Amino acid sequence: MRTALLAPALSLAILGSAPASAAPLCDELWGERNAVYAEAGYCFRTPRGIQAFGNAGCRFDEIRDVPLSARDRQKVSAIVREKQRSGCRE
């Protein structure tokens, strides 16, 4: 399980990186957020999500139905905030 991606993200936010240089960061944040959902059983719909995580063993078609622990919800919230600060598009 990947858990250490927020530290570089926060460092880049503090340094005030330009949006163009944030593209790799945005990809990392996308992967980190979706890894939480994949581990909890989300069934991806987009080609990107399916290619990155697959759908083997998925159980939830709606993201709102995915049961996340309080810790996972906090992690997702922190990632979403960092994506917004970094100017990432969905």
C-alpha positions in Angstrom: 0.0 0.0 0.0 1.4 3.4 -1.0 1.1 6.0 1.8 4.0 8.5 1.4 2.9 10.6 -1.6 1.4 13.5 0.4 4.8 14.7 1.7 6.1 15.6 -1.8 2.8 17.0 -2.7 2.8 19.3 0.4 6.3 20.3 -0.3 5.4 21.4 -3.9 2.5 23.3 -2.6 4.7 25.2 -0.2 7.2 26.0 -2.9 4.4 27.3 -5.1 5.1 25.2 -8.2 3.6 26.3 -11.5 0.6 24.3 -12.8 2.5 22.9 -15.7 5.1 21.4 -13.3 2.3 20.0 -11.2 1.2 17.5 -13.9 3.3 14.6 -12.5 2.1 15.5 -9.0 -1.5 15.5 -10.2 -1.0 12.0 -11.7 0.4 10.8 -8.4 -2.4 12.3 -6.4 -5.0 10.7 -8.8 -3.3 7.3 -8.3 -3.1 7.7 -4.6 -6.8 8.7 -4.2 -8.0 6.0 -6.6 -5.8 3.3 -4.9 -7.9 3.9 -1.7 -11.1 3.3 -3.6 -9.6 0.3 -5.5 -8.6 -1.4 -2.2 -12.1 -0.8 -0.9 -13.7 -2.5 -3.9 -14.7 0.3 -6.3 -15.5 -0.8 -9.9 -13.8 1.7 -12.2 -15.6 3.0 -15.3 -13.0 5.0 -17.1 -10.3 3.4 -19.3 -7.6 5.1 -17.1 -9.0 3.6 -13.9 -9.5 0.2 -15.3 -6.0 0.1 -16.8 -4.4 1.3 -13.6 -6.4 -0.8 -11.1 -8.5 -3.3 -13.0 -11.9 -4.4 -11.8 -11.2 -7.9 -10.6 -13.0 -8.5 -7.3 -14.7 -5.1 -7.4 -18.0 -4.8 -5.5 -19.2 -1.2 -5.7 -20.4 0.5 -8.9 -21.1 3.9 -7.1 -18.2 5.7 -5.4 -20.6 6.9 -2.7 -21.3 3.2 -1.8 -17.7 2.4 -1.2 -17.2 1.8 2.6 -14.1 3.8 3.7 -12.7 3.9 7.2 -12.4 7.2 8.9 -8.6 7.1 8.2 -9.2 6.5 4.5 -11.8 9.3 4.3 -9.3 11.7 5.9 -6.6 10.5 3.4 -8.9 11.1 0.4 -9.9 14.5 1.8 -6.3 15.5 2.1 -5.5 14.4 -1.4 -8.5 16.3 -2.8 -7.4 19.4 -1.0 -3.9 19.0 -2.4 -5.2 18.5 -5.9 -7.2 21.8 -5.6 -4.1 23.7 -4.2 -2.0 22.3 -7.1 -4.5 23.2 -9.8 -5.1 19.7 -10.8 -8.0 18.9 -13.1 -10.1 15.8 -12.5 
